[in-house]
Amino acid sequence: MAQKIPATIITGFLGAGKTSLLRHLLSHTDRRLAVIINEFGDLGIDKSIVDGCTEAVCEIRELANGCICCTVADDFLPTLEALLALPQPPDHIVIETSGLALPKPLVQAFQWPDVAARVTVDGVLTVVDAPAVAAGRFADDPAALAQQAAADPSLDHDNPLAEVFEDQLACADLVIVNKRDLVGAADWSATLARLETQLRPGVRMVTAEHGRVPVAVALGLGAAVESDLAGRPSHHDGEDGHDHEDFDAFSVVCPPVANLDAFAGRLAELATQHQVLRLKGFVSVAGASRRCVIQGVGPRIDRYFDRPWQPGEGAAGELVVIGLKGLDRAAITAALAA
């Protein structure tokens, strides 16, 4: 086991703070890390945010052909094998899944003979958006469901958000309850108690702000997850695959923004009106030479300037929009392009 390369899987629902955690780990380690980033949607936002943030990264590979749990054989295994074939293989591999990925099918890929001989899954880190849990986003309202069932017993009451969230928790070796600063004291204890009921025995929880967790806590768990799959239940055990027909994703080109505060307010209204789960991307702000990163989770919109626009980028703004099936793409596109 000691001679195998450890791999850490970072999972968590849309907007939980996976990329913030990844950036923090990359900026505070002395190991040579290889990074695989998976996105739901065709715009490489997360890779662009991570790229160049540390000299410790020896290789960054992006998988943008759908959720990694559905493209293991076609995309993930060849990428992993390419990293292992490098003249100087990495000391550690870190994989950031998309916010809609199920971690268990990905862990199963590490049982592939050629991979199993050289790599072990050191641990699955599940990042949790504490304000979303506190607001009940992943919990069904039993009274409302009973009322719906009485009105129409044929209705499908599956909650795709809760299903993905529960699968991510069930596979975790360490749960990082992120965005502690956005949850009031009155809700915090209830949030932790709610999460504890969904964890396997022995799984630890740590709290964080902006994904800041010590490297020694996150890496080096030694869980050998690939040999412990039976103890990690999934809603999709026994199924051939996992589709994402419940969700829509698309990208929109945005013109330069004249007033950033007003634009952020418009995004918040748009997310509420159309029930958008996630907004992320970059925009160009009038009078600013640096690109502005937009990170939205529901109506919560964060923005910051990260670096100058590079030659050839053209200071073009583009946002990825993710939500439940039925998003009004035309209306959202028109609002963002206005």
N, C-alpha and C positions, 0 to 999 in steps of 0.2 A: 504494500500500500504506500510505503514511504517514497518509492521511486516513481509513483504515478503523479501526473500533473493534476493538481486540484482545479476544479471548476466550480464557480459560484453562480447560481441562477438568481437573478433579481426579478421578482414578479410583483404584481400589485395592480389594482384596477386603474382605469384611466385617471390621470392627474394626481395619483397618490404621492408622487415625488421620487420616482425611480431614477430619473435622470439626475436630479439633484444629489441623490445618494451616490450614484456612479461618479459624478464629477468630484464629490468630496473624497471618495476612496482613491480615485486616480491622483488627486492632488496631495495625498498624505501617505503614500506608500513608496517604499524603495524597491519593490519587486518589479520585474519586467512583466507587464500584463498584456494579454491579448484581449480585445473586447469585441463581442458580437452584439450588434444592436438590431432589434427587430421592431418594425413599425407597422401599425394598422393604417394603411393609406400609402400613397405613392410619393409623399414629400419627406425627404430625409431630414426632418427637423432635429431629432435627438442626436444623430451623428454630427450634425453641424454644430450643435451646442457643446458636445464633448470634444470634438476634434481640436487638437492643439492645446488642450487645457493642462497637459502635463507631459514631461519628457519620459515618464515611466511607461507610457504606452508603446509597445513595440509593433502593434498591428491593430487596426480597427476595420472590422468587416460589417457591412450593413445588409440586412435581409429585408427587402421591401416588397415581397411578393405575397403578402398576406401574413396572418398570424403564424408564428413559428411552430405552434402545436399542430398545424394542419399541413405543413410543408417540410416535415422532418426529413424524410427520405430525399426529397428533391433539392432542398436548399441547405438545411442545417448540417447534415452529415458530411456533404462535400466540403462545406466551409470549415468544419471542425478538422477534417482530415488534411485540408490545405494548411491550417495552422500547425498541425503536428508535423507536417513535412518541411517546415521552415528550417533553414540551416542551423539556426539557434532557436529552438522552441521556447515558448514563454514559460515563465515560472508559475503563472496562474492565469486561468481563463475566466473572464467575467462575462456573463450573458444577460443582457437586459431584454426581457420579453416585451411584447406589446401589452397594452392594458387590458386586452380581451383574451389573452392567451391562457390556456390551461397548462400548468407546469408539469403535470404528471406524464403526458405523452412525450414531453421533451426529456424528462429524466429517463424514460424507457429507452431512448435512443442511445444512452450511454451503456446499455447492455449489448450493443452491437459488438461482436467479437474483436474487430480491429481497434475499436475505441476503448472497450473495457480493459484491454491489456495495457493501455497507456494513460487513461484518464479516470479520475473518480470525482463524483459530485460531492464537493466539500460541504455544501449546504444550500438550501433554498431560503432566500431572504424574501419575505413578503412585506411589502411596504403598504401601510394602511393610511388612508386619508381620514384622520380623526374627526374633522368637522362633518364629513359625509356620513360617518357612522353615527355621530351624535344627532344628526338631523334625520336619521332613519332611512337613508336612501336605499340601503340594502336589506331592509326589513319590511315584510309584508304587514299590512294592517288586517289582523284576523277578522275584525268586525266588518270591515269593508269587503273582504273576500267572501264572507258568509252571505252578505247582502247580495253581492253579485251572483253567487252560486244559486241563491234562492230565485233570483230574477231570471237566470238563464243557466241551467245546469250544464249546458253544452259548451260554455265558454272555457277557453284554455287559460288557466290561471298561473301558468309558469312565469316566474320572474327571472328573466335572463340576467339581470344585474346581480341579483342575489346568488344565482347559480354559479356564475363565474367567480364572484367574491368568495363564496364558501369553498369552492375548489382550490382557490389560491391559498386560503387559510389552512385547509386540510393537508396541504403538501409542505407547509412551512416547517423549517427548523428554527428560525428566528423571525419573530414578527416585530417590525419597526413601526410603531404608532407615531406617525409623522404629523407635523403641523400642530404641535402641542400649544403653540402660542395663539392659535385661532379658536381654542375651545375654552370656555369659561370653567371656573372651578366647580360650579354646580353640576355641569354635564360630564366632567372628566371622569369621575369615579364610575358613573353609569356606563360610560363608553368602554372603559377597561373591563368592567364586569361583563358587558355584553360580548366582548371579544373572547374573554376567557372561556365562555361556555362553548365556543366553536373550535377550540384548539385541542390537539392531541395531548395526552399526558406528557409532561416533561418539556413541552415547547415553551421557550422564554419569550417575554415581551420586553422591549426597551422603547423608551420615548425619545423623540427627536424633534428638532426644528430645522427646516430646510435640509433634511436628509443628513444631518451631521451626526454620524455614528463613528466611534473609534475604529480604526482599521482592525485592531486586535480583537474587537468584538464581532465584527462582520465576517472577517476572513480567518480561516483556520479552525472551522467548526469540526472538521473530521467526521462528518456524519455518514459518509459512504451511502448517500441516498439511494443510489441505483440498486442496492441490495436490500432496501427496506420499503419497496413499493406496496407490498401487501398491507402495510399498516397506514397507508395514506389513501383513504377512500375518496372517490370522485363521483360526481353525478353522472359521469360519462363512462364509468367502468363497464366494459362489455360492448361498447359501441365501436364501430369501425372508424369513426372520425368525429370531428367537432366542427359544425359550421357556424357561421356568424350571420345567418339570414335575419336575425333580429336587429342588426345594426347597419347603419349607413355611414360611409365616410367619403369625403371629397375635398378637393382643395380649391381655393378661390384666390385669384390674383387681386391684390388691393392697390389702389392708387396711393400716392404719398399722402400722409396724414398731416393736416394743418394744426389740429389741436389734439394732443394726445389724451388729455383728460376727457374731452368730449367723446373721442373715439372709444375709449375704454368704457365709458358709460353706455354708449350705443351697443357695444358688444355684450354688456351685461343684460341690457334689455332684450337683445336678439336671442341670447341664450335662454332667457326666461320664457319669451314668447314662443319659441320653437322647441323648447325642451332639449337644448343642445347639451350633451354630456361633457364635451371636451373641445376646446379651441387651442391651437398652438401654431406658432409660426413666427414670421418676422414682418415688420413693416418699416417703411422709410418715413421719417418724421421731418417735416419742413424745417430747415435751418440746422439740422443735426447731421454730422458726418458719420456717426456710428449707427449701426442697425439696432432696431428696437425689438427685443424678444417679447412675444406675447404668450402667456400661459394662462388659459382659462379653464376652470372646473365649474361647470354650471355658471351661475352669475358672478362667481369670484374671478376677477380678472387681475393678474399680476403682469407687470411689464418692467423691463429694465434694458439699458443699453449695454451691449456686451463687447462689440469690437467694430472697427471701421469696416465699411463695405469693401470687399476685395475687387481688384480689377476684373472686369468681365461680368460681375454680378448685376450691374446696372441699377443697383439700389431698388430692385423690384420687390414689393411686398407680396407675401403669399401666406395664407392661413389654411390649416387643415381643420375641417369641421367633422366631428363624430357625434352621432346620436342614435336613438332608436329608429328602427325602420319607419319610413314615412316622412322623413325630413323634407320640408318644402325647399328643395335645392334652388329653384328659380328665385324665390323670395329672399332666401339668405344670400345668394350670390348678388342679387340686385342691391340689397342693403349694404353689403360690404364694399361694393364697387361704387357706391354713391359718393 
